[in-house]
Amino acid sequence: MRTAVIGGSGYAGGELLRLLAVHPHFHVVYVSAHTNAGQLITSVHPQLHSYAGISFVAVETIDFSSVELVFLALPHGESAALIATIPAEVKIVDLGADFRLEDSKQWEKYYGGNYAGAWVYGLPELCNGQREAITQQSRVANPGCYATSISLGIAPAVDLIDISDIVVVAASGTTGAGRSATINLIGSEVMGSLTSYKFGGVHQHTPEIEQAISAVAGKKATISFTPILAPMPRGILSTITAKLNIATTTESVHALFTKAYKDEYFVDVLPIGQMPKTASLTGSNKVHIQVAVDEHSNRLIISVAIDNLGKGAAGQGIQNANLMCGFHEGAGLSVDGLGV
């Protein structure tokens, strides 16, 4: 399938290109980049020798009627303006936030600007028919990276916990903030330091997570979310806690999660005692989950790790495209991380 990647100069765009280079069904014919148009792809992504001699193009020069699949890897708020130029029969996966939220007021509060509407939410493992919905769509909104790890961590437990008071602390690598050069992201500022950001419930993934969990639970979910910038390039580790509604044990909850995800290609509930670690998932589209019951506080603790550029962005985008196009959802994707 002739494929275009729009926004190929960013971190998510680069990871898309890396994965698509060996995809058995998707053939990249256009790669656009706004300020880098005309430059060689390898001048921005020197690791991508599969694209040696190929340059980024301006998006205005792309003939979208000649492609069958488009990945949008643009900053939030930019995808919606481009959609009108793409024929309706072309399949699209948007890695940005433009079509994730169903509530226009939430969009205005957390993002601002004009509300573009909502597409089907591209989190296949969400336990409420999402995979089937994705296969029937030609346009899918790829979830955010934090939202992916947190939603998959909470979903199997919605009947066990008080979903009106979920607390999440999650750390992300610096690639999650994009490739723009800002002082707080340079090596001298980041290395050897942890810092919270978008503190106090203002992170834009908050309504997305609440929307996903509310859909699974059938009632309103509320989370208190604190994100942390970690001194590493990629990876997310989310720690989720919530008050239990019933008396239970770690073994019982672990069995529940194992059953919920037993048939999922990309979700592993680790053996009791083995903790998720971000380095295990670098380059992978996998999710690793561990659970525990804190009997002292009567709270459920859930630990989730993903690669923010894999299952949190490019890998999940390709997984969604595979489903939309009728291929095995694991086509072209790695289940094993690089490790150390």
KAZI-V817757 format. One record per backbone hydrogen bond with DSSP energy under -0.5 kcal/mol. CO is the residue of the C=O (numbers start at 1). NH is the residue of the N-H. E is the energy in kcal/mol with one decimal. If there is no record, write none. Layout:
# KAZI-V817757
CO	NH	E
CO	NH	E
This chain:
# KAZI-V817757
1	27	-2.9
2	68	-2.8
2	69	-1.7
3	29	-3.1
3	30	-1.3
4	6	-0.5
4	71	-2.7
5	7	-0.6
5	32	-2.5
6	73	-3.5
7	10	-0.8
10	14	-2.6
11	15	-2.1
12	16	-2.3
13	17	-2.3
14	18	-2.2
15	19	-2.2
16	20	-2.8
17	21	-1.5
19	22	-1.1
20	23	-1.1
25	27	-0.6
26	28	-0.6
27	3	-2.9
30	5	-2.3
31	57	-2.3
32	7	-1.1
32	8	-3.1
33	37	-0.6
34	37	-0.9
36	39	-2.4
39	56	-2.9
40	43	-1.2
40	44	-0.6
41	44	-1.2
41	45	-2.9
45	48	-2.2
47	49	-1.4
48	51	-1.9
49	52	-1.7
51	54	-2.1
54	41	-2.8
56	38	-2.5
57	33	-1.7
58	61	-1.9
59	62	-1.4
62	64	-1.1
63	66	-1.9
64	67	-1.3
68	91	-2.2
69	4	-2.3
70	72	-0.5
70	93	-2.4
71	6	-3.1
71	73	-0.6
72	95	-3.1
75	78	-1.9
78	82	-0.6
79	82	-1.2
79	83	-1.3
80	84	-0.6
82	85	-1.9
83	86	-1.9
85	87	-0.5
87	90	-1.6
91	70	-2.5
92	140	-2.3
93	72	-2.6
93	95	-0.7
94	142	-2.6
97	100	-1.8
97	101	-0.6
98	116	-0.5
99	119	-2.4
102	104	-0.6
103	107	-1.7
104	108	-2.3
105	109	-2.0
106	110	-2.5
107	111	-2.8
107	112	-2.3
120	141	-2.5
121	123	-1.6
123	126	-1.7
124	131	-0.9
129	133	-1.9
130	134	-2.6
131	135	-2.0
132	136	-0.8
133	136	-0.6
134	137	-1.8
138	92	-2.6
139	120	-0.7
140	94	-2.5
140	142	-0.7
141	122	-3.0
144	148	-2.0
145	149	-1.8
146	150	-2.6
147	151	-2.4
148	152	-2.0
149	153	-1.2
150	154	-1.8
151	155	-2.5
152	156	-0.5
154	157	-2.2
155	158	-1.2
157	160	-2.1
157	161	-1.2
160	245	-3.9
160	246	-0.7
161	163	-1.1
162	165	-1.5
163	222	-2.7
165	243	-0.6
166	224	-3.0
167	241	-2.8
168	226	-2.6
169	239	-2.6
170	228	-2.6
171	237	-2.2
172	230	-3.0
173	176	-1.5
174	177	-1.8
175	178	-1.7
180	182	-0.8
182	185	-1.7
182	186	-0.5
183	186	-1.3
186	189	-1.4
186	190	-1.9
187	191	-2.6
190	193	-1.5
195	229	-3.3
197	227	-0.7
198	202	-0.6
198	203	-0.6
203	206	-1.8
204	208	-0.5
205	209	-2.4
206	210	-2.3
207	211	-2.3
208	212	-2.1
209	213	-2.7
210	214	-2.3
211	215	-1.6
212	216	-1.6
213	217	-2.8
214	218	-2.2
214	219	-0.6
222	166	-2.2
223	225	-0.6
224	168	-3.1
225	201	-0.7
225	227	-0.5
226	170	-2.0
227	197	-1.7
228	172	-2.8
228	230	-0.6
229	195	-1.4
230	232	-2.3
232	174	-2.5
233	175	-2.7
235	173	-2.2
236	306	-1.9
237	171	-2.5
238	240	-0.5
238	304	-2.4
239	169	-2.3
240	302	-2.6
241	167	-2.7
242	300	-3.0
243	162	-2.2
249	253	-2.3
250	254	-2.8
251	255	-2.1
252	256	-1.9
253	257	-2.6
254	258	-2.5
255	259	-2.2
256	260	-2.2
257	261	-2.0
259	262	-0.8
261	264	-1.6
266	268	-0.5
266	287	-2.0
268	270	-0.8
268	289	-2.3
271	274	-2.5
273	275	-0.6
277	280	-1.0
278	281	-1.9
279	282	-0.6
279	339	-1.2
280	337	-0.8
281	284	-2.7
282	338	-2.4
284	311	-0.8
287	268	-3.1
288	305	-2.4
289	270	-2.4
290	303	-2.9
292	294	-0.6
292	301	-3.1
293	295	-1.1
294	298	-1.5
294	299	-1.6
298	244	-2.4
299	294	-3.1
300	242	-1.5
301	292	-2.1
302	240	-2.9
303	290	-2.3
304	238	-3.1
305	288	-2.2
306	236	-2.6
306	308	-0.6
307	310	-0.9
307	312	-2.1
309	314	-1.3
309	315	-0.8
310	313	-2.0
310	315	-0.8
310	316	-2.0
313	317	-2.1
314	318	-2.2
315	319	-2.4
316	320	-2.6
317	321	-2.1
318	322	-2.8
319	323	-1.9
320	324	-2.6
321	325	-2.0
322	326	-0.5
322	327	-2.6
323	326	-0.9
328	331	-2.1
330	333	-2.2
334	285	-2.5
